Amino acid sequence: MVLSYLCCENFNRHTMKKSSIVVLIGIAALIVGLLAYSVDFSTYDTIDSAKNKEGKFVHLIAKLDHTMPLEYDPVKNPNYLSFYAVDSLGGKTKVVFRNSKPTDLEKSERLVMKGTMTKDHFECKDILLKCPSKYKDDKQNLEKSMEDSQYTN
């Protein structure tokens, strides 16, 4: 029925009721709202660009700085973790994560952190770890064993 209103031939014969127009506009607005809500428009920032966006929610990709101390005492406060992170451009910042320490944090290759930058540290709300592939060593061992078998034959 609604499609007959939209068809050019029938448009002149039938006039669309105001309520039908309002319903169509409402449906269109609902679809646009759902799409805008479901799509994540965020981009990754460097540490330096995050420092310029102090107080705004940003995503950072960095590595754990193993040269600096990692502070986590589960007996004293299990919901406080602080460490230093360095990004691919060399920017460095202290990170404070007010939650338990993620398992294998020290083994991770990269950290994807979501949070806000303050004057002296990055206040992290969520951390995703990019851990080394367990298959990387298997691939290297397989290649080595294939080379060894070529030399013995």
C-alpha positions as CSV (number, residue, x, y, z in Angstrom):
1,M,0.0,0.0,0.0
2,V,2.8,2.4,0.9
3,L,4.6,1.4,-2.3
4,S,1.6,2.4,-4.4
5,Y,1.9,5.9,-3.0
6,L,5.5,6.1,-4.0
7,C,5.0,5.0,-7.6
8,C,4.9,7.9,-10.0
9,E,1.8,6.7,-11.8
10,N,-0.3,6.5,-8.7
11,F,1.1,9.5,-7.0
12,N,-1.2,11.9,-8.8
13,R,-4.3,9.7,-8.2
14,H,-3.7,9.1,-4.6
15,T,-2.6,11.7,-2.1
16,M,-0.4,10.6,0.7
17,K,-1.9,11.0,4.1
18,K,0.1,13.2,6.5
19,S,0.3,10.3,9.0
20,S,1.9,8.0,6.3
21,I,4.5,10.7,5.6
22,V,5.3,11.0,9.3
23,V,5.6,7.2,9.7
24,L,8.0,7.0,6.7
25,I,10.1,9.8,8.1
26,G,10.1,8.2,11.5
27,I,11.2,4.9,10.0
28,A,14.0,6.6,8.0
29,A,15.2,8.4,11.2
30,L,15.2,5.2,13.2
31,I,17.3,3.4,10.5
32,V,19.8,6.3,10.4
33,G,20.0,6.4,14.2
34,L,20.6,2.7,14.5
35,L,23.3,2.8,11.8
36,A,25.0,5.7,13.4
37,Y,24.9,4.0,16.9
38,S,26.2,0.6,15.6
39,V,29.2,2.0,13.6
40,D,32.3,2.9,15.4
41,F,33.8,6.0,13.8
42,S,36.8,6.1,16.1
43,T,40.3,6.1,14.8
44,Y,43.6,5.3,16.5
45,D,45.6,8.2,17.9
46,T,49.3,8.5,18.6
47,I,50.4,9.3,22.2
48,D,51.3,12.9,21.1
49,S,48.0,13.5,19.3
50,A,46.1,12.1,22.4
51,K,48.0,14.6,24.6
52,N,46.6,17.3,22.3
53,K,43.1,15.9,22.9
54,E,43.2,16.0,26.7
55,G,40.0,14.8,28.2
56,K,38.6,13.3,25.0
57,F,38.0,9.6,24.6
58,V,40.7,8.1,22.3
59,H,42.1,4.8,21.1
60,L,45.8,4.2,21.3
61,I,48.0,1.5,19.9
62,A,51.3,1.1,21.7
63,K,53.7,-1.4,23.2
64,L,54.5,-2.1,26.9
65,D,57.7,-0.3,27.8
66,H,59.8,-3.0,29.4
67,T,62.4,-0.5,30.5
68,M,60.0,1.2,33.0
69,P,58.4,-0.4,36.1
70,L,55.0,-2.0,36.0
71,E,53.1,-1.3,39.2
72,Y,50.5,-3.9,40.3
73,D,49.9,-5.2,43.8
74,P,46.9,-7.5,44.0
75,V,47.0,-7.6,47.8
76,K,47.2,-3.8,48.3
77,N,44.8,-2.9,45.5
78,P,43.7,-5.5,42.8
79,N,42.0,-2.8,40.8
80,Y,45.1,-0.6,40.1
81,L,47.6,-1.2,37.4
82,S,50.1,1.4,36.1
83,F,52.8,1.0,33.4
84,Y,54.5,2.9,30.7
85,A,53.6,2.5,27.0
86,V,55.4,3.6,23.9
87,D,53.9,4.0,20.4
88,S,55.4,3.4,17.0
89,L,56.5,7.0,16.7
90,G,58.4,6.9,20.0
91,G,55.8,8.8,22.1
92,K,55.7,7.6,25.7
93,T,53.2,7.9,28.5
94,K,52.2,6.5,31.9
95,V,49.1,4.4,31.7
96,V,46.7,3.9,34.6
97,F,44.2,1.0,34.4
98,R,41.7,0.8,37.3
99,N,41.0,-2.9,36.9
100,S,42.8,-6.2,37.4
101,K,45.9,-6.8,35.4
102,P,45.2,-8.6,32.0
103,T,46.8,-12.0,31.8
104,D,50.0,-12.1,29.7
105,L,50.3,-8.3,29.6
106,E,54.1,-8.7,29.6
107,K,54.0,-11.1,26.6
108,S,51.8,-8.9,24.4
109,E,53.2,-7.5,21.2
110,R,50.8,-4.6,21.1
111,L,48.2,-3.0,23.3
112,V,45.0,-1.3,22.0
113,M,43.9,1.0,24.8
114,K,40.7,3.0,25.1
115,G,40.5,5.9,27.4
116,T,41.3,9.6,28.0
117,M,44.5,11.5,28.3
118,T,45.1,13.6,31.4
119,K,47.9,16.0,32.2
120,D,50.3,13.4,33.4
121,H,49.0,10.0,32.3
122,F,46.6,8.0,30.1
123,E,43.5,6.9,32.1
124,C,42.7,3.6,30.4
125,K,39.2,2.2,30.5
126,D,39.8,-0.9,28.4
127,I,42.8,-2.8,27.1
128,L,43.0,-5.3,24.3
129,L,46.1,-7.4,24.0
130,K,47.7,-8.4,20.7
131,C,49.7,-11.5,21.7
132,P,52.4,-13.2,19.6
133,S,51.1,-16.0,17.5
134,K,51.6,-19.4,18.9
135,Y,51.9,-20.6,15.3
136,K,54.9,-18.4,14.5
137,D,57.3,-20.8,16.4
138,D,55.6,-23.8,14.8
139,K,56.2,-22.3,11.3
140,Q,59.8,-21.6,12.0
141,N,60.4,-25.1,13.4
142,L,58.7,-26.6,10.4
143,E,60.8,-24.6,8.0
144,K,64.0,-25.7,9.9
145,S,63.0,-29.3,9.9
146,M,62.3,-29.1,6.1
147,E,65.8,-27.6,5.6
148,D,67.4,-30.3,7.7
149,S,65.6,-33.0,5.8
150,Q,66.8,-31.6,2.5
151,Y,70.4,-31.7,3.6
152,T,70.2,-35.3,4.8
153,N,68.7,-36.5,1.5
